[in-house]
Amino acid sequence: MPSRVGVDDYQRTKRQIDEMVGKINGTFGTMSWTPILYQYRFLPLQPLVALYSMADVALVTPLRDGMNLIAKEYIATRTDKTGVLVLSEMAGAAKELGEALIINPNEVLEIARALKQALEMPEEEQVRRNGIMQSRISRYDVVRWADDFIQRLLNTQAEETRLGAKSIGPRLLERLRTDFQKARKRLLLFDYDGTLVGFAEHPEAATPPEKVLMVLGQLAGDERNHVVLVSGRDRATMEKWFGHLPIGLVAEHGAWVKEPGNDWHTIRSLSSEWKRDVLPVLRNQADRLPGSFIEEKEFSVVWHYRGADPEMSSARASEVLDDLVSFTANVEVQVLQGSKVIEVRNTGVNKGAACLHWIFSKAFDFGMAIGDDATDEDLFRVLQETAYSIKVGAEKTLARFYLPSHLEVLALLAGLVSAEDPRSQTPVGGENAPDG
């Protein structure tokens, strides 16, 4: 049963609409013409089709939508292929009816411009657009939709089966621990966000828990280990959170590097002049997507949208990528999409390049790298084939193995630092994890 508050809100909204319709009809209506025919009731199929057929323009503007079929019904009833559909980008049908006039329902001026364009659109253009949409709707019926849905489920199952062969089960875990204990010189490379800690809506909220600092400190305290934290965070944050530990630090995905006890330095000459052109593009999108924000670093710019509406984020992220790829085509920068972020940074800066001098300058007989997103693929790519490369999350990766989440990563590392009894730690992946 709906709450009293919800009922009151509903009745208040309906009353406001009723009053507005009455005011418009009273102002502009005549004895023979009523501007708005306000239908607030169920309509049978025949009258509904008649209304669709009479309407020169259909305005469908949901703020949040799932399976709303009004837009498709309107197009399907236009037997002469005339009429114009103005459709909210939040509607699920907007992804399929791209020839409609797609608008942001929160922008009043944008809606007004679309209505003007719809009323002035030549009939030939209406027929062209509607013909394409009718053809697409007729081909992609409910049977095909169901087949596609089932096929995607089967593909997902096949992908999970493939990844399952790479998961770290008890046998592989035992082998990893044995190789770790036998090694005399170890290189341990870890991402931070999504790997050692979970994600937070805002970067500043993901401060390192005491358990993470303790595990890193214990690993770094063993003279056989060379620990490097390889992150996309800025160097000031890395220094604040981890500068007291005797570990290597890499900031901004490789732009800045710091050896234990030394100062920060860049691995190559970098420019930040391109930011003055890119920032306005990202700020414009951040203004259009509530909950998103811009993070500016020394040699990179990041658009975060983890705290934004998921449906709106998907549409906006595609727009941002398209805008940036075309905008930066002749600029020495690269655009990278991560976990709920889009980053623009200098070309040639990546985690793999930043860690090359550690990987090849010292005779390590045990190597391990753990990361969770696309930026870590560059690190996996440069590792030796015998190294333990581990992806956090079941996704397509260059890593040899994967773990489900950062919790399993901490369990793995805690087991490695427990020299007295490494078997006493919680099994990685849980009791039902498959063998590696």
Protein Blocks (a to p, Z undefined) as FASTA:
>chain_A
ZZfklmmmmmmmmmmmmmmmmmmmmmmmcfkbcfbacddbdddfklmmmmmmmpmbdcdd
dfbdcbdcklmmmmmmmmnopacddddfkbmklmmmmmbccddfklmklmmmmmmmmmmp
cfklmmmmmmmmmmmmmmmcfklmmmmmmmmmmmmmmmmmmmmmmpccfklmmmmmmmmm
mpmbdcddddfehplpccdfblklmcccfklmmmmmmmmmpmkbccddddfbdfklmmmm
mmmpccdddeehilaccdehiacddfbdcdfklmmmmmmmmmmmmmmmghiacdddfkbc
cddfklpcfklmmmmmmmmmmmmmmmmmmpccdddddehiacdddehiafklmmmmmmmm
pccfbdcdddfbfklmmmmmmpcfkbccddedjdddfbfbdcfblmlmmmmmmmmmmmml
mmlpccehijmlccZZ
